[in-house]
Amino acid sequence: MSEDNSHYSIKRVEAQVPLGHEVLRFNAEISDQPVQIHDLLPLFQDITNRVISVAIQTVEANGERISCGSGCGACCSQLVPISRAEGYALLALVARLPDERQHRVRLRFEQNLARFNESGLNRDLERAFRENDRSLLRKVGLDYFNLNLPCPFLEDQSCSIHPERPISCREFLVVSDPGHCSKPTPETIRKVALPAQVSKIVYEMCYQHQEHQRGYLPMTLLYDQATQLRQEYEGRPASELVSELLARLVAAAGNAED
């Protein structure tokens, strides 16, 4: 988005997203300059944060509290899904790190990928994707967690890229006993129910934007797919992309209430 955009028009983008008993109101002026989806991630992250805030208010109104907190990295060994747009942004983020830290993060990615492939889970994951087998996908996720491969960005049990962490990480919150997080099971972990998931919407938008590829990937494969992730495609007007995300969010919130 570095080019001169003085000749592009500005459009007002408005939306009211019903989220349970709350309404997320969005009203902003957005350029119709062509952009990539990754250019809009800061805005999409902010919208995600607003959706999550509503979910947290609901949890607290029911007398519960979020178990997650700083210094608890038990969940940071999961097979984290990221959108292809987030993959592009994370590659750029690592490239901006000081050389020593960049090397350390890259090495962790290499080690995690090697363990992932050696375990055979890469083949199981591809089969789960190919056959749309959700039960196998859940099993792969649990098996990956049991490999105990901390996220390459985890430092001292805290996320070192917290302001720029993936949307799926933002959306993963629990109200169950944090003591269960190191050995999670469907019976012991109670996730916070979100009125809508922005992550899934961004995955779908990335799939449409890059038609021949899935819109998401496990973060473990970040450097395995780096060449494809770094490709840029024909941009779409920023105002159009923001309007699409909000329209999909309204639809998702409506489906959640049905």
C-alpha positions as CSV (number, residue, x, y, z in Angstrom):
1,M,0.0,0.0,0.0
2,S,2.9,2.3,-0.5
3,E,1.9,3.7,-3.9
4,D,0.4,7.1,-4.3
5,N,-3.3,6.7,-3.7
6,S,-4.4,10.3,-4.2
7,H,-6.4,9.4,-7.3
8,Y,-8.5,6.8,-5.5
9,S,-11.9,7.6,-4.1
10,I,-12.9,7.1,-0.5
11,K,-16.0,5.1,0.3
12,R,-17.9,5.0,3.6
13,V,-18.2,1.4,4.9
14,E,-20.9,0.9,7.5
15,A,-22.2,-2.2,9.2
16,Q,-24.1,-3.3,12.3
17,V,-23.2,-6.8,13.4
18,P,-25.6,-8.4,16.0
19,L,-23.5,-10.3,18.5
20,G,-25.9,-11.8,21.1
21,H,-27.1,-8.9,23.2
22,E,-24.6,-6.5,21.8
23,V,-24.2,-4.8,18.4
24,L,-20.8,-4.2,16.8
25,R,-21.1,-1.0,14.9
26,F,-18.5,-0.3,12.2
27,N,-18.4,3.1,10.4
28,A,-15.3,4.1,8.6
29,E,-14.0,5.8,5.4
30,I,-12.0,3.3,3.3
31,S,-10.1,3.9,0.1
32,D,-11.0,1.9,-3.0
33,Q,-7.3,1.5,-3.7
34,P,-6.5,-2.1,-4.8
35,V,-4.8,-4.0,-1.9
36,Q,-3.9,-7.5,-0.9
37,I,-5.8,-9.1,2.0
38,H,-2.6,-9.1,4.1
39,D,-2.6,-5.3,3.9
40,L,-5.9,-5.2,5.9
41,L,-4.9,-7.6,8.6
42,P,-4.5,-4.9,11.3
43,L,-8.1,-3.8,10.7
44,F,-9.3,-7.4,10.6
45,Q,-7.5,-8.1,13.9
46,D,-9.1,-5.1,15.5
47,I,-12.5,-6.3,14.4
48,T,-11.7,-9.8,15.8
49,N,-10.7,-8.2,19.1
50,R,-14.1,-6.4,19.3
51,V,-15.9,-9.7,18.6
52,I,-13.9,-11.4,21.4
53,S,-14.6,-8.5,23.8
54,V,-18.4,-9.2,23.4
55,A,-17.8,-13.0,24.1
56,I,-15.7,-12.1,27.2
57,Q,-18.5,-9.8,28.5
58,T,-21.0,-12.7,28.1
59,V,-18.7,-15.1,30.0
60,E,-18.2,-12.6,32.8
61,A,-21.9,-11.8,33.0
62,N,-22.5,-15.6,33.6
63,G,-20.2,-15.5,36.5
64,E,-17.2,-17.2,34.8
65,R,-13.8,-15.9,33.9
66,I,-11.2,-16.4,31.2
67,S,-8.5,-18.9,32.4
68,C,-5.9,-17.7,29.8
69,G,-3.3,-15.2,31.0
70,S,0.2,-14.0,30.5
71,G,2.9,-16.6,31.2
72,C,0.6,-19.5,30.4
73,G,1.8,-21.0,27.1
74,A,0.2,-24.5,27.5
75,C,-1.9,-24.1,24.4
76,C,0.9,-22.8,22.3
77,S,1.9,-26.3,21.1
78,Q,-1.2,-26.7,18.9
79,L,-1.4,-27.1,15.2
80,V,-2.3,-23.4,14.8
81,P,-4.2,-22.6,11.5
82,I,-3.4,-19.4,9.8
83,S,-4.8,-17.7,6.7
84,R,-2.6,-17.4,3.7
85,A,-2.7,-13.6,4.2
86,E,-1.4,-14.1,7.8
87,G,1.3,-16.4,6.4
88,Y,2.5,-13.6,4.2
89,A,2.5,-11.2,7.1
90,L,4.4,-13.6,9.4
91,L,7.1,-14.1,6.9
92,A,7.6,-10.4,6.6
93,L,7.5,-10.1,10.4
94,V,10.3,-12.6,10.9
95,A,12.4,-10.9,8.1
96,R,12.2,-7.7,10.2
97,L,13.6,-9.3,13.3
98,P,17.2,-8.8,14.4
99,D,19.5,-11.4,12.8
100,E,20.1,-13.4,15.9
101,R,16.4,-13.6,16.9
102,Q,15.4,-14.3,13.2
103,H,17.8,-17.2,13.1
104,R,16.4,-18.6,16.3
105,V,12.8,-18.4,15.1
106,R,13.7,-19.9,11.7
107,L,15.5,-22.8,13.4
108,R,12.5,-23.6,15.5
109,F,10.3,-23.6,12.5
110,E,12.7,-26.0,10.8
111,Q,12.8,-28.3,13.8
112,N,9.1,-28.4,14.2
113,L,8.5,-29.1,10.5
114,A,11.1,-32.0,10.6
115,R,9.3,-33.6,13.6
116,F,5.9,-33.1,12.0
117,N,7.1,-34.8,8.8
118,E,8.9,-37.6,10.7
119,S,5.8,-38.4,12.7
120,G,3.8,-39.0,9.5
121,L,1.2,-36.4,10.6
122,N,1.8,-34.4,7.4
123,R,0.3,-37.3,5.4
124,D,-2.6,-37.7,7.8
125,L,-3.3,-34.0,7.7
126,E,-3.3,-33.9,3.9
127,R,-5.6,-36.9,3.8
128,A,-7.9,-35.1,6.3
129,F,-8.0,-32.1,4.0
130,R,-8.5,-34.1,0.9
131,E,-11.3,-36.2,2.3
132,N,-12.8,-33.4,4.4
133,D,-12.5,-35.7,7.4
134,R,-13.1,-33.6,10.5
135,S,-12.6,-36.5,12.9
136,L,-9.2,-37.2,11.4
137,L,-8.4,-33.5,11.5
138,R,-9.1,-33.4,15.2
139,K,-7.0,-36.5,15.8
140,V,-4.1,-34.9,13.9
141,G,-4.4,-31.8,16.1
142,L,-4.3,-33.8,19.3
143,D,-1.4,-36.0,18.0
144,Y,0.5,-32.9,17.0
145,F,-0.1,-31.4,20.5
146,N,1.4,-34.5,22.0
147,L,4.6,-34.0,20.0
148,N,5.2,-31.1,22.4
149,L,6.4,-28.6,19.7
150,P,6.1,-25.1,21.2
151,C,5.3,-22.3,18.8
152,P,8.5,-20.8,17.3
153,F,7.3,-17.4,18.6
154,L,6.9,-18.6,22.2
155,E,9.4,-17.0,24.6
156,D,9.3,-17.6,28.4
157,Q,5.8,-19.1,28.1
158,S,4.5,-15.9,26.5
159,C,3.8,-14.9,22.9
160,S,6.6,-12.8,21.6
161,I,4.5,-11.4,18.8
162,H,1.3,-10.9,20.8
163,P,0.1,-7.7,19.0
164,E,0.5,-9.5,15.7
165,R,-0.5,-13.0,16.7
166,P,-2.8,-15.0,14.4
167,I,-6.5,-14.5,14.5
168,S,-7.1,-18.1,15.5
169,C,-4.9,-17.6,18.5
170,R,-6.9,-14.5,19.5
171,E,-10.1,-16.6,19.3
172,F,-8.9,-19.5,21.4
173,L,-10.0,-18.8,25.0
174,V,-11.1,-21.2,27.7
175,V,-13.0,-20.9,31.0
176,S,-12.0,-24.4,32.2
177,D,-9.3,-25.2,34.8
178,P,-6.0,-24.1,33.2
179,G,-4.4,-27.2,34.8
180,H,-6.1,-29.2,32.1
181,C,-4.6,-27.2,29.3
182,S,-1.3,-29.2,29.2
183,K,-3.3,-32.4,28.6
184,P,-6.5,-31.3,26.8
185,T,-9.4,-33.5,26.1
186,P,-12.9,-32.6,24.8
187,E,-14.2,-33.4,28.3
188,T,-11.8,-31.2,30.3
189,I,-11.5,-28.1,28.0
190,R,-14.3,-25.6,27.8
191,K,-13.7,-23.1,25.1
192,V,-15.3,-19.7,25.0
193,A,-18.2,-19.7,22.5
194,L,-17.8,-16.9,20.0
195,P,-20.7,-15.2,18.4
196,A,-18.8,-15.4,15.1
197,Q,-15.3,-16.4,14.0
198,V,-13.4,-13.9,11.9
199,S,-10.6,-16.5,11.3
200,K,-12.9,-18.7,9.2
201,I,-14.1,-15.7,7.2
202,V,-10.5,-14.7,6.3
203,Y,-9.7,-18.2,5.3
204,E,-12.7,-18.2,2.9
205,M,-11.7,-14.8,1.5
206,C,-8.1,-16.0,0.9
207,Y,-9.4,-19.1,-0.9
208,Q,-11.5,-16.9,-3.2
209,H,-8.6,-14.5,-3.6
210,Q,-6.2,-17.2,-4.5
211,E,-8.5,-19.7,-6.2
212,H,-6.2,-22.7,-6.6
213,Q,-5.1,-22.9,-3.0
214,R,-6.7,-23.5,0.3
215,G,-7.2,-20.3,2.2
216,Y,-5.4,-21.5,5.3
217,L,-2.5,-23.7,6.4
218,P,-0.9,-24.9,9.7
219,M,1.6,-22.4,10.9
220,T,4.1,-25.2,11.1
221,L,4.2,-25.2,7.3
222,L,5.0,-21.5,7.1
223,Y,8.5,-21.9,5.5
224,D,7.6,-25.1,3.7
225,Q,5.1,-23.0,1.7
226,A,7.0,-19.7,1.8
227,T,7.4,-19.3,-2.0
228,Q,3.6,-19.6,-2.6
229,L,2.8,-17.4,0.4
230,R,5.1,-14.6,-0.9
231,Q,3.2,-14.4,-4.2
232,E,1.0,-11.4,-4.7
233,Y,-2.1,-11.4,-6.7
234,E,-4.2,-8.8,-8.4
235,G,-5.5,-6.6,-5.7
236,R,-9.1,-5.7,-4.9
237,P,-10.4,-2.3,-3.6
238,A,-9.8,-2.1,0.1
239,S,-13.4,-0.8,0.6
240,E,-14.7,-3.9,-1.2
241,L,-12.7,-6.3,0.9
242,V,-13.7,-4.7,4.2
243,S,-17.4,-4.6,3.1
244,E,-17.1,-8.3,2.2
245,L,-15.7,-9.3,5.6
246,L,-18.4,-7.3,7.4
247,A,-21.1,-8.8,5.3
248,R,-19.8,-12.3,6.0
249,L,-19.5,-11.5,9.7
250,V,-23.2,-10.4,9.8
251,A,-24.2,-13.6,8.1
252,A,-22.0,-15.7,10.5
253,A,-23.5,-14.0,13.6
254,G,-27.0,-14.6,12.3
255,N,-26.3,-18.3,11.7
256,A,-24.9,-18.6,15.2
257,E,-28.1,-17.3,16.7
258,D,-30.3,-19.7,14.7
